[in-house]
Amino acid sequence: MKQIKIFRNGETTLAKSFLNVAFDIALVYFCYFLCRVVFLVANYSYYEGKILTDNFFNLVKGSLVFDTAGIIYMNLLFFALALFPLHFKETSRVYGIIVKSAYVVLNTIGVVANLCDVVYFRYTGRRTTGTVFAEFSNEDNLTSVFATETLHSWYLVIVGVGILLMLIVLYQNPLVEKKISGALGYIKYYVTRAVFMTALLLLCIAGIRGGIDRSTRPITISNANQYVSSPVEAPLILNTPFSLIRTLNKKPFVTPAYFPQEQLEDIFTPVHQPVDSIVQNAPGKGRNVVVIIIESFAREFIGTYNPELEDGNYQGYTPFIDSLMQHSLWFYDSFTNGRKSIDGMPSVLSSIPYFIEPFFLTPAALNTLDGLAVELKNKGYYSAFFHGAKNGSMGFEAFARATGFDDYFGRTEFDQCPDFGGESEFDGFWAIWDEPFLQFYCQQMSQFKEPFMTAVFTASSHHPYQIPDKYVDRFPEGPLPVHKGIRYTDYSLRRFFDEARKQPWFNNTVFAICSDHTNLTDHAEYQTDLGVFTGPVIFYAPGDTTLTGGRKGIAQQIDVMPTILNYLGYDQPYVAFGQDLLNTPESDKFAVSYCNGTYQIVMNGYLLQFDGNQTKAVYALSDKLLENNLIGQVEGQQQMETKLKAIIQQYMSRMNEDRMVAEKD
């Protein structure tokens, strides 16, 4: 039997195998590059004028670092199948098909994940993480939603199919060794392959770690901040496979040691203690509480918030909300504390902001929790939560139960009510249409014993932004597809309040109206790192003039709970990360958010961005496009950073130590 020639035409079979693998991986890099180009083009309004700067080469470097890690993660099986020293695989046709299939399938999954985020980024402002599987675990309509979005984003299908064909056609087979014979042939084969596999393993470790320095650890999403000048750039250099893999089953909350405990409590504490003068003089004692959380509701959509837009001619899409604000208390600089629906519910009802990951997708969701419902139960309030989607959707029912709500009314309860149309009112995607469900909400409250505390989460302004056929001509398309849904929801709220005014409980109720998060935006100032968190915070109490007028001040979702409790004259301590908007001095008010690995705090007319270790930027709120970084030039910069650090440390420590409720008197 003839012995194999290790050298053929001056080239070793090992070198040929290496070159083929290198070509295959280079092809994947190119595919990720194409996905990033599509991502940038499709979401260019978020990046226009922000990337062709001095930071451009840092963005390229960061992209290569994270693509390297993501590609290695996705191709570990391919490397093992193709290069592990097993001589019999080199000449097996079946084994060759298995190796190619692993390469094509795994990298197609990576490409599809990247392309999905081309669209999903518009709603979340970040790359998808491992919590997405828990987030949608209770949904049964994802197939129809995905199919609808696929039709709308047909160009991504074309790109995806093109990349798939590229992977199939251009793939180079790394199995190039001929049949081995003789002891020397086997020795050379196994020794050279073992050396090569060892070298490749070291390269993979370096790529996953993000470098070869001793101080380098496996990079995570937060490492993107070292390559970007603004948090909104982070999703551009990240890739979705990396973001998913690095966040699966990870503990999200790590307690920093910024301050000793005693000093920490002096700087900031989320424990609110009752103040006798506030309790005794509270204007809302005994009132019912109704909290309305509106899906995808941004300040941009409301004309009253935007008198300067479009040369003063901007009308917005919410004529009813605009009219209600004339009799309500609202704040010009109001913000959301997250970017998803599952961020909004804990923020509004339990004063828990979104940091790192959605709170109730983390182990901390099993903690004993505080909230409006559980606190008001102490004062004899009955409580109920309403959401027109399938019961259990988005984890809302579980969270409502955990925070003390007595009852939950969802799609099941709506269908069982003989006064409404049941499943004929289902929008076909997510939930019961807002108009009938809000009428159902009003009807149910009229059967509750007072005092009661209720909350409703609307749904019709959610993607894919469908509205009932009978209103298609009444609520036309706007510049963005979300606009017709906002118009319809605004009309549904008008119908709700028209009916509520007829009820005996109406005049003895305080209403809080806010959004769960923002959505698609049409103006540049609402597309910045701060602009994507601009949601309304509105309080309305019929007949009470203390809750009227627009105020030039800061408000946020997590302020709803403490503001309502103090308005009612609540006399027990409780945990809330927000502040009472009615009694907190303006100089102490703040708003916090978390944007792609960067913490943000708004305070005293400025926005400060902090990466967990140091301040990265400071902007004046009057700088709508965040163009002039004032770091080191603002007198209150250190005060803002100190406050933010204390909030972060309190949040992380209390989450990890299950200290989310206060001891009662």
Phi, psi and omega per residue, in radians:
M1 nan 2.280 -3.061
K2 -1.317 2.335 -3.128
Q3 -1.339 2.531 -3.140
I4 -1.148 2.510 3.035
K5 -1.561 2.068 -3.137
I6 -1.234 -0.479 3.117
F7 -1.940 2.285 3.063
R8 -2.338 2.076 3.118
N9 0.941 0.664 3.073
G10 1.353 0.120 -3.092
E11 -2.236 2.308 3.113
T12 -1.425 2.675 3.068
T13 -1.128 -0.539 3.079
L14 -1.106 -0.754 3.119
A15 -1.110 -0.697 3.116
K16 -1.106 -0.748 3.108
S17 -1.085 -0.759 3.118
F18 -1.071 -0.783 -3.125
L19 -1.121 -0.657 3.125
N20 -1.167 -0.752 3.088
V21 -1.098 -0.754 3.133
A22 -1.056 -0.710 3.106
F23 -1.124 -0.766 -3.126
D24 -1.066 -0.730 -3.141
I25 -1.248 -0.653 3.071
A26 -1.069 -0.612 3.093
L27 -1.120 -0.675 3.101
V28 -1.157 -0.726 3.057
Y29 -0.959 -0.761 -3.133
F30 -1.126 -0.675 3.112
C31 -1.117 -0.729 3.102
Y32 -1.139 -0.635 3.083
F33 -1.084 -0.771 3.108
L34 -1.071 -0.733 3.108
C35 -1.070 -0.678 -3.135
R36 -1.193 -0.660 3.081
V37 -1.090 -0.787 3.109
V38 -1.089 -0.742 3.103
F39 -1.010 -0.792 -3.115
L40 -1.180 -0.772 -3.116
V41 -1.132 -0.775 -3.091
A42 -1.193 -0.485 -3.107
N43 -2.049 0.574 -3.006
Y44 -1.097 -0.486 -3.109
S45 -1.092 -0.428 3.122
Y46 -1.391 -0.310 -3.011
Y47 -2.090 -0.096 -3.065
E48 -0.964 2.171 3.118
G49 1.353 0.104 -3.042
K50 -1.983 -0.247 -3.041
I51 -1.962 -0.379 3.101
L52 -1.511 1.083 -3.053
T53 -2.244 -2.977 3.104
D54 -1.120 -0.270 -3.108
N55 -1.574 0.055 -3.040
F56 -1.018 -0.775 -3.083
F57 -1.241 -0.506 3.021
N58 -1.143 -0.661 3.095
L59 -1.119 -0.728 3.101
V60 -1.102 -0.786 3.137
K61 -1.071 -0.807 3.127
G62 -1.079 -0.700 3.114
S63 -1.043 -0.743 3.132
L64 -1.149 -0.690 3.135
V65 -1.079 -0.857 -3.079
F66 -1.331 -0.568 3.050
D67 -1.135 -0.672 3.111
T68 -1.038 -0.846 -3.141
A69 -1.116 -0.797 -3.126
G70 -1.105 -0.724 -3.130
I71 -1.189 -0.662 3.098
I72 -1.119 -0.815 3.107
Y73 -0.956 -0.796 -3.056
M74 -1.303 -0.296 -3.042
N75 -2.019 0.201 3.119
L76 -1.038 -0.719 3.119
L77 -1.144 -0.728 3.103
F78 -1.054 -0.791 3.117
F79 -1.025 -0.807 -3.090
A80 -1.127 -0.788 -3.126
L81 -1.149 -0.697 -3.022
A82 -1.400 -0.576 -2.911
L83 -2.070 -0.184 3.128
F84 -1.100 2.356 -3.054
P85 -1.175 1.725 3.002
L86 -2.453 1.822 -2.947
H87 -1.086 -0.554 -3.052
F88 -1.228 -0.363 -3.100
K89 -1.270 -0.370 -3.016
E90 -1.139 -0.505 -3.084
T91 -1.955 0.161 -3.114
S92 -1.584 2.079 3.137
R93 -1.156 -0.702 -3.139
V94 -1.115 -0.758 3.139
Y95 -1.111 -0.641 3.098
G96 -1.087 -0.652 3.097
I97 -1.158 -0.680 3.124
I98 -1.100 -0.764 -3.138
V99 -1.095 -0.818 3.140
K100 -1.118 -0.705 3.138
S101 -1.087 -0.739 3.114
A102 -1.060 -0.761 3.141
Y103 -1.097 -0.866 -3.066
V104 -1.188 -0.804 -3.065
V105 -1.154 -0.864 -3.089
L106 -1.105 -0.739 -3.115
N107 -1.333 -0.461 3.011
T108 -1.167 -0.698 3.068
I109 -1.036 -0.758 3.111
G110 -1.087 -0.730 3.130
V111 -1.145 -0.791 3.138
V112 -1.060 -0.737 3.110
A113 -1.044 -0.768 3.101
N114 -1.090 -0.729 -3.113
L115 -1.230 -0.586 3.079
C116 -1.072 -0.663 -3.128
D117 -1.268 -0.254 3.017
V118 -0.991 -0.681 -3.140
V119 -1.570 -0.819 -3.021
Y120 -1.111 -0.516 3.139
F121 -0.989 -0.568 -3.096
R122 -1.112 -0.408 -3.095
Y123 -1.766 -0.405 -3.075
T124 -1.974 -0.413 -3.124
G125 1.272 0.253 -3.137
R126 -2.667 2.962 3.024
R127 -1.285 2.604 3.128
T128 -1.169 2.405 3.131
T129 -2.012 3.130 -3.063
G130 -1.099 -0.335 -3.135
T131 -1.255 -0.147 -3.118
V132 -1.070 -0.531 -3.111
F133 -1.228 -0.661 3.067
A134 -1.303 -0.598 -3.084
E135 -1.040 -0.714 -3.080
F136 -1.905 0.335 -3.061
S137 -1.167 -0.407 -3.095
N138 -1.740 0.104 -3.081
E139 -1.596 2.457 3.120
D140 -2.015 0.188 -3.059
N141 -2.059 0.257 -3.020
L142 -1.170 -0.528 3.140
T143 -1.085 -0.821 -3.128
S144 -1.191 -0.662 3.114
V145 -1.130 -0.780 -3.133
F146 -1.131 -0.702 3.135
A147 -1.119 -0.728 3.131
T148 -1.107 -0.782 -3.130
E149 -1.178 -0.573 3.098
T150 -1.099 -0.724 3.094
L151 -1.117 -0.730 3.136
H152 -1.174 -0.569 -3.079
S153 -1.893 0.847 -3.077
W154 -1.008 -0.519 -3.119
Y155 -1.142 -0.521 3.097
L156 -1.229 -0.582 3.071
V157 -1.098 -0.761 3.125
I158 -1.082 -0.786 3.120
V159 -1.080 -0.778 -3.124
G160 -1.095 -0.782 3.118
V161 -1.117 -0.713 3.117
G162 -1.067 -0.728 3.126
I163 -1.191 -0.682 3.099
L164 -1.039 -0.813 3.118
L165 -1.087 -0.656 3.116
M166 -1.090 -0.751 3.139
L167 -1.119 -0.671 -3.111
I168 -1.261 -0.819 -3.012
V169 -1.322 -0.695 -3.028
L170 -1.576 -0.083 -3.141
Y171 -0.975 2.354 3.093
Q172 -1.916 2.192 -3.068
N173 -1.249 2.102 3.130
P174 -1.411 -0.099 -3.137
L175 -1.553 1.533 -3.014
V176 -2.030 -0.049 -3.119
E177 -1.251 2.384 3.016
K178 -1.443 3.023 -3.138
K179 -1.035 2.327 -3.073
I180 -1.640 2.490 3.060
S181 -2.466 2.597 3.102
G182 1.483 2.631 -3.104
A183 -1.063 -0.718 -3.113
L184 -1.097 -0.691 3.123
G185 -1.074 -0.766 3.133
Y186 -1.159 -0.735 -3.138
I187 -1.067 -0.853 -3.126
K188 -1.086 -0.698 -3.128
Y189 -1.063 -0.907 -3.037
Y190 -1.268 -0.636 3.136
V191 -1.180 -0.858 -3.101
T192 -1.140 -0.688 3.137
R193 -1.203 -0.656 3.121
A194 -1.125 -0.735 3.104
V195 -1.109 -0.773 -3.133
F196 -1.116 -0.742 3.136
M197 -1.125 -0.656 3.100
T198 -1.114 -0.784 3.112
A199 -1.103 -0.718 3.131
L200 -1.129 -0.690 3.120
L201 -1.068 -0.737 3.116
L202 -1.121 -0.692 3.103
L203 -1.133 -0.697 3.122
C204 -1.117 -0.732 3.113
I205 -1.080 -0.763 3.117
A206 -1.097 -0.715 -3.135
G207 -1.161 -0.696 3.120
I208 -1.214 -0.649 3.130
R209 -1.270 -0.412 -3.104
G210 1.571 0.216 3.132
G211 2.840 -3.135 -3.092
I212 -2.010 -0.027 3.126
D213 -1.151 2.664 3.112
R214 -1.073 -0.594 -3.090
S215 -1.343 -0.208 -3.100
T216 -1.312 2.252 3.052
R217 -1.939 2.911 3.060
P218 -0.936 2.139 -3.063
I219 -1.160 2.606 3.087
T220 -2.157 -3.112 -3.127
I221 -1.011 -0.677 -3.072
S222 -1.107 -0.392 3.124
N223 -1.161 -0.242 3.116
A224 -1.080 -0.434 -3.078
N225 -1.129 -0.397 -3.121
Q226 -1.318 -0.173 -3.128
Y227 -1.909 -0.104 -3.024
V228 -2.022 2.746 3.069
S229 -1.751 -0.172 -3.131
S230 -2.633 2.484 -3.114
P231 -0.985 -0.518 -3.104
V232 -1.172 -0.311 3.107
E233 -1.378 -0.360 -3.055
A234 -1.003 -0.799 3.120
P235 -1.078 -0.402 -3.132
L236 -1.226 -0.649 -3.110
I237 -1.600 -0.315 3.057
L238 -1.369 2.907 2.981
N239 -2.259 2.675 -3.008
T240 -1.185 -0.730 3.093
P241 -0.978 -0.757 3.104
F242 -1.072 -0.820 -3.095
S243 -1.092 -0.694 3.120
L244 -1.165 -0.879 -3.044
I245 -1.136 -0.723 -3.058
R246 -1.322 -0.151 -3.140
T247 -1.990 0.019 3.105
L248 -1.229 2.197 3.066
N249 0.960 0.613 3.110
K250 -1.772 2.498 3.043
K251 -1.306 2.022 -3.015
P252 -1.392 -0.469 -2.986
F253 -1.838 2.013 3.071
V254 -2.066 2.184 -3.060
T255 -1.374 2.064 3.068
P256 -1.382 2.806 3.138
A257 -1.967 1.031 -3.135
Y258 -1.199 -0.714 -3.028
F259 -2.399 2.634 2.931
P260 -1.096 2.722 -3.016
Q261 -1.011 -0.754 -3.103
E262 -1.115 -0.750 3.118
Q263 -1.171 -0.652 3.134
L264 -1.027 -0.802 -3.123
E265 -1.111 -0.557 3.122
D266 -1.261 -0.566 -3.109
I267 -1.358 -0.851 -3.135
F268 -2.752 2.340 2.995
T269 -2.366 2.413 3.090
P270 -1.450 -0.037 3.126
V271 -1.420 2.002 3.128
H272 -1.643 2.149 3.099
Q273 -1.747 2.464 3.133
P274 -1.149 2.488 3.084
V275 -1.935 2.138 -3.013
D276 -0.925 -0.779 -3.078
S277 -1.141 -0.640 3.128
I278 -1.235 -0.740 -3.134
V279 -1.086 -0.789 -3.062
Q280 -1.236 -0.577 -3.057
N281 -1.799 0.240 -3.102
A282 -1.062 2.241 -3.075
P283 -1.372 -0.244 -3.003
G284 -1.928 0.390 -3.076
K285 -0.966 2.283 3.067
G286 1.424 -0.060 -3.134
R287 -1.255 2.600 2.942
N288 -1.218 2.811 3.132
V289 -2.181 2.207 3.068
V290 -2.179 2.084 3.131
V291 -1.925 2.156 -3.134
I292 -1.974 1.984 3.122
I293 -1.825 2.035 -3.018
I294 -1.739 2.199 -3.133
E295 -1.052 2.275 2.980
S296 0.970 0.714 -2.991
F297 -1.811 1.874 -3.096
A298 -1.818 2.692 3.048
R299 -1.028 -0.495 -3.111
E300 -1.035 -0.512 -3.053
F301 -1.371 -0.203 -2.987
I302 -1.820 2.094 -3.088
G303 -1.035 -0.678 -3.088
T304 -1.060 -0.553 3.137
Y305 -1.355 -0.207 -2.952
N306 -2.310 1.020 -3.104
P307 -1.170 -0.300 -3.072
E308 -1.727 -0.165 -3.100
L309 -1.191 2.527 3.058
E310 0.910 0.826 3.085
D311 1.008 0.618 3.094
G312 1.411 0.107 -3.094
N313 -1.788 0.095 -3.062
Y314 -1.313 2.253 -3.125
Q315 -1.820 -0.399 -3.082
G316 1.338 -2.907 -3.025
Y317 -2.262 0.286 -3.024
T318 -2.334 1.180 -3.103
P319 -1.031 -0.610 3.136
F320 -1.227 -0.839 3.127
I321 -1.014 -0.694 3.096
D322 -1.045 -0.717 -3.139
S323 -1.222 -0.655 3.132
L324 -1.171 -0.593 -3.132
M325 -1.126 -0.356 3.095
Q326 -1.191 -0.268 -3.125
H327 -2.138 0.344 -3.031
S328 -2.250 2.925 2.992
L329 -1.694 2.247 3.119
W330 -2.583 2.909 -2.999
F331 -2.247 2.311 -3.087
Y332 -1.069 -0.769 -3.098
D333 -1.765 1.317 -3.118
S334 -1.967 2.564 -2.954
F335 -2.451 2.709 2.905
T336 -1.517 2.899 3.111
N337 -1.945 0.158 3.118
G338 -2.808 -3.076 -3.069
R339 -2.136 0.065 -3.118
K340 -2.298 2.856 3.102
S341 -1.050 -0.685 -3.116
I342 -1.284 -0.164 2.976
D343 -1.484 -0.604 -3.002
G344 -1.216 -0.714 -3.074
M345 -1.093 -0.871 3.080
P346 -1.103 -0.609 -3.127
S347 -1.124 -0.828 -3.059
V348 -1.309 -0.791 -2.966
L349 -1.639 -0.312 -3.141
S350 -2.279 0.100 3.107
S351 0.974 0.737 3.107
I352 -1.984 1.949 -3.136
P353 -1.312 2.888 3.053
Y354 -1.533 2.043 2.989
F355 -2.244 2.302 3.047
I356 1.232 -1.178 -3.112
E357 -2.424 2.719 3.079
P358 -0.930 2.220 -2.977
F359 -0.937 -0.896 -3.005
F360 -1.525 0.344 2.877
L361 -1.858 0.150 -3.134
T362 -1.942 2.871 3.087
P363 -1.010 -0.445 -3.131
A364 -1.125 -0.296 3.113
A365 -1.132 -0.288 3.108
L366 -1.503 -0.046 3.091
N367 -1.125 2.852 2.932
T368 -1.283 2.181 -2.947
L369 -2.024 2.666 3.056
D370 -1.714 2.976 3.105
G371 2.949 2.936 -3.139
L372 -1.003 -0.786 -3.066
A373 -1.108 -0.835 -3.077
V374 -1.211 -0.609 3.118
E375 -1.213 -0.761 -3.105
L376 -1.279 -0.339 3.031
K377 -1.045 -0.561 3.117
N378 -1.114 -0.331 -3.128
K379 -1.913 0.314 3.047
G380 1.482 0.243 3.123
Y381 -1.393 2.371 2.909
Y382 -1.493 2.535 -3.094
S383 -2.351 2.576 3.120
A384 -2.629 2.497 3.116
F385 -1.995 2.429 -3.082
F386 -2.169 2.318 3.044
H387 -2.676 2.195 -2.983
G388 -1.357 0.070 3.112
A389 -1.488 3.094 3.063
K390 -0.947 2.369 3.123
N391 -0.974 2.279 -3.090
G392 1.668 -0.180 -3.114
S393 -1.035 2.402 3.078
M394 1.093 0.137 -3.098
G395 1.310 0.201 -3.090
F396 -1.127 -0.729 -3.099
E397 -1.114 -0.740 3.133
A398 -1.083 -0.745 -3.139
F399 -1.177 -0.691 3.120
A400 -1.046 -0.761 3.113
R401 -1.111 -0.744 -3.090
A402 -1.144 -0.436 -3.095
T403 -1.840 0.333 2.908
G404 1.674 0.073 3.115
F405 -1.166 2.358 -3.123
D406 -1.256 -0.678 -3.075
D407 -2.454 2.776 3.129
Y408 -2.253 2.265 3.126
F409 -2.079 2.002 -3.135
G410 -2.158 -2.712 -3.124
R411 -1.077 -0.603 3.140
T412 -1.081 -0.835 -3.113
E413 -1.192 -0.619 3.086
F414 -1.091 -0.799 -3.111
D415 -1.091 -0.516 -3.105
Q416 -1.409 -0.206 -3.113
C417 -1.438 2.110 -3.061
P418 -1.259 -0.189 -3.081
D419 -1.460 -0.064 -3.092
F420 -2.262 3.088 -2.970
G421 -1.505 0.107 3.104
G422 1.016 -2.362 -3.052
E423 -1.165 -0.278 3.076
S424 -1.166 -0.279 3.128
E425 -1.695 0.076 3.111
F426 -1.326 2.376 -3.059
D427 -1.353 -0.081 3.112
G428 1.553 -0.126 -3.110
F429 -2.213 -1.065 -2.969
W430 -2.061 -0.835 -2.893
A431 -2.783 3.114 3.004
I432 -1.176 2.457 3.104
W433 -0.937 2.563 -3.065
D434 -1.043 -0.742 -3.058
E435 -1.033 -0.973 3.130
P436 -1.156 -0.607 -3.093
F437 -1.228 -0.641 3.083
L438 -1.200 -0.559 3.033
Q439 -1.156 -0.718 3.056
F440 -1.062 -0.752 3.103
Y441 -1.007 -0.826 3.141
C442 -1.093 -0.776 -3.118
Q443 -1.072 -0.764 -3.116
Q444 -1.131 -0.699 3.134
M445 -1.081 -0.554 3.139
S446 -1.220 -0.174 3.090
Q447 -1.749 -0.097 -3.106
F448 -1.475 2.596 3.024
K449 -1.373 2.353 3.101
E450 -1.461 2.637 -0.022
P451 -1.424 2.619 3.102
F452 -2.308 2.748 3.042
M453 -2.219 2.106 3.136
T454 -2.262 2.792 3.051
A455 -2.460 2.483 3.087
V456 -2.254 2.463 3.134
F457 -2.034 1.964 -3.111
T458 -1.320 3.015 -3.024
A459 -2.482 -0.404 -2.905
S460 -1.220 -0.332 3.095
S461 -1.570 0.342 3.073
H462 -1.527 2.640 2.978
H463 -0.936 2.374 0.244
P464 -1.630 0.410 2.973
Y465 1.086 0.744 3.043
Q466 -1.522 2.628 3.019
I467 -2.277 2.805 -3.121
P468 -0.973 2.513 -3.095
D469 -0.967 -0.615 -3.078
K470 -1.189 -0.219 -3.116
Y471 -1.952 0.115 -3.080
V472 -1.038 -0.726 -3.140
D473 -1.375 -0.456 -3.106
R474 -1.332 -0.617 -3.111
F475 -2.080 1.548 -3.031
P476 -1.288 2.944 3.061
E477 -1.094 2.564 2.994
G478 -1.912 -2.946 3.084
P479 -1.014 -0.500 3.111
L480 -2.086 2.587 -3.106
P481 -1.092 -0.429 3.141
V482 -1.214 -0.359 -3.007
H483 -1.104 -0.685 3.141
K484 -1.184 -0.612 3.081
G485 -1.148 -0.685 3.097
I486 -1.131 -0.733 3.102
R487 -1.042 -0.769 -3.126
Y488 -1.151 -0.766 3.128
T489 -1.121 -0.685 3.084
D490 -1.048 -0.748 3.083
Y491 -1.113 -0.691 3.127
S492 -1.103 -0.652 3.080
L493 -1.169 -0.666 3.069
R494 -1.035 -0.806 3.127
R495 -1.100 -0.655 3.105
F496 -1.092 -0.856 -3.106
F497 -1.201 -0.572 3.061
D498 -1.035 -0.723 -3.139
E499 -1.339 -0.670 -3.105
A500 -1.106 -0.610 -3.127
R501 -1.089 -0.338 -3.137
K502 -1.493 -0.152 -3.020
Q503 -1.599 2.585 -3.089
P504 -1.140 -0.381 -3.118
W505 -1.476 -0.214 -2.950
F506 -1.038 -0.903 -3.047
N507 -1.247 -0.148 3.103
N508 -1.924 0.612 -3.043
T509 -2.301 2.505 2.964
V510 -1.905 2.285 -3.127
F511 -1.862 2.362 2.983
A512 -2.048 2.222 -3.080
I513 -2.153 2.207 3.117
C514 -2.709 -3.140 3.137
S515 -1.827 2.876 2.988
D516 -1.440 -0.635 3.110
H517 -2.967 3.044 3.063
T518 -1.555 -3.097 -3.051
N519 -2.569 -2.626 3.092
L520 -0.957 2.464 -3.103
T521 -2.229 2.727 -3.007
D522 -2.037 -0.180 -3.073
H523 -2.188 2.484 -2.996
A524 -1.011 -0.644 -3.076
E525 -1.189 -0.317 3.096
Y526 -1.689 0.173 3.132
Q527 -1.998 0.137 3.133
T528 -1.451 3.100 3.099
D529 -1.019 -0.525 3.104
L530 -1.660 -0.619 -3.078
G531 -1.039 -0.541 -3.126
V532 -1.275 -0.068 3.103
F533 -1.941 0.283 -3.048
T534 -1.607 1.691 3.113
G535 -2.117 2.728 -3.105
P536 -1.315 2.623 2.965
V537 -2.333 1.957 -2.990
I538 -2.283 2.371 3.065
F539 -2.129 2.332 -3.117
Y540 -2.375 2.160 3.094
A541 -2.284 1.861 -3.101
P542 -0.906 2.202 3.077
G543 1.457 -0.062 -3.111
D544 -1.858 1.913 -3.099
T545 -1.341 -0.145 3.100
T546 -1.262 -0.325 3.114
L547 -1.948 1.067 3.103
T548 -2.443 2.677 3.032
G549 1.703 2.570 3.041
G550 -1.486 2.327 -3.095
R551 -2.047 2.417 3.067
K552 -1.441 1.519 -3.108
G553 -2.815 3.078 -3.078
I554 -1.655 2.391 3.028
A555 -2.549 2.746 -3.123
Q556 -2.658 2.922 -3.117
Q557 -0.966 -0.754 -3.056
I558 -1.229 -0.059 3.061
D559 -1.488 -0.231 -3.069
V560 -1.073 -0.845 -3.090
M561 -1.071 -0.962 -3.131
P562 -1.133 -0.567 3.115
T563 -1.148 -0.794 3.133
I564 -1.110 -0.806 -3.106
L565 -1.077 -0.746 3.123
N566 -1.239 -0.594 3.085
Y567 -1.082 -0.601 3.129
L568 -1.428 -0.171 -3.096
G569 1.386 0.622 -3.120
Y570 -1.149 2.334 -2.963
D571 -2.009 0.414 3.113
Q572 -2.162 2.646 3.075
P573 -1.226 2.661 3.129
Y574 -2.717 2.883 3.139
V575 -1.808 2.175 3.078
A576 -2.692 2.318 -3.121
F577 -1.451 -0.142 3.079
G578 -1.603 -2.938 -3.076
Q579 -2.305 2.764 3.063
D580 -1.331 1.957 -3.061
L581 -1.221 -0.329 -3.082
L582 -1.495 -0.411 -3.014
N583 -2.221 -0.054 3.123
T584 -1.481 2.252 3.085
P585 -1.004 2.522 -3.092
E586 -1.011 -0.592 -3.113
S587 -1.196 -0.319 -3.134
D588 -1.714 -0.146 -3.089
K589 -1.303 2.607 -3.112
F590 -2.662 2.919 2.968
A591 -2.452 2.404 -3.092
V592 -2.139 2.694 3.086
S593 -2.765 2.975 -3.121
Y594 -2.344 2.126 -3.003
C595 -2.294 1.780 3.045
N596 0.913 0.921 3.086
G597 1.497 0.017 -3.124
T598 -2.089 2.239 3.031
Y599 -1.454 2.527 3.140
Q600 -2.263 2.477 3.026
I601 -2.354 2.327 3.029
V602 -1.822 2.249 -3.069
M603 -2.862 2.377 3.045
N604 0.883 0.701 3.041
G605 1.490 0.155 -3.102
Y606 -2.336 2.752 2.982
L607 -1.954 2.229 3.066
L608 -2.024 2.362 3.110
Q609 -1.979 2.277 -2.979
F610 -2.357 2.236 -3.037
D611 -1.608 0.179 -3.097
G612 1.773 -0.338 3.123
N613 -2.134 -0.673 -3.102
Q614 -2.665 2.756 3.068
T615 -1.236 2.312 -3.123
K616 -1.800 -0.500 -3.087
A617 -2.823 2.671 3.020
V618 -2.388 2.249 -3.138
Y619 -2.256 2.540 2.993
A620 -1.297 2.481 3.108
L621 -1.097 -0.443 3.088
S622 -1.232 -0.284 3.074
D623 -1.477 1.390 -2.961
K624 -1.012 -0.573 -3.086
L625 -1.697 0.093 3.127
L626 0.915 0.990 -3.069
E627 -1.764 -0.368 -3.019
N628 -2.064 1.702 -3.135
N629 -1.270 2.070 -3.069
L630 -1.792 0.380 -3.093
I631 -0.977 2.302 -3.123
G632 1.431 -0.041 -3.083
Q633 -1.986 -0.050 -3.073
V634 -1.871 2.239 -3.062
E635 -1.055 -0.651 -3.084
G636 -1.571 0.226 -3.075
Q637 -1.033 -0.811 -3.107
Q638 -1.125 -0.666 3.109
Q639 -1.091 -0.733 3.126
M640 -1.138 -0.771 -3.134
E641 -1.117 -0.731 3.128
T642 -1.075 -0.788 3.131
K643 -1.081 -0.778 -3.122
L644 -1.117 -0.751 3.101
K645 -1.028 -0.737 -3.124
A646 -1.147 -0.689 3.100
I647 -1.102 -0.793 3.133
I648 -1.053 -0.828 -3.091
Q649 -1.135 -0.716 3.096
Q650 -1.103 -0.745 -3.122
Y651 -1.075 -0.911 -3.069
M652 -1.139 -0.777 -3.096
S653 -1.161 -0.729 -3.127
R654 -1.220 -0.617 3.064
M655 -1.123 -0.814 -3.077
N656 -1.265 -0.470 -3.070
E657 -1.819 0.098 3.114
D658 0.990 0.953 3.117
R659 -2.136 1.041 -3.057
M660 -1.844 0.163 3.041
V661 -2.294 2.740 -3.135
A662 -1.835 2.630 3.061
E663 -1.244 2.356 -3.110
K664 -1.526 2.699 3.091
D665 -1.190 nan nan
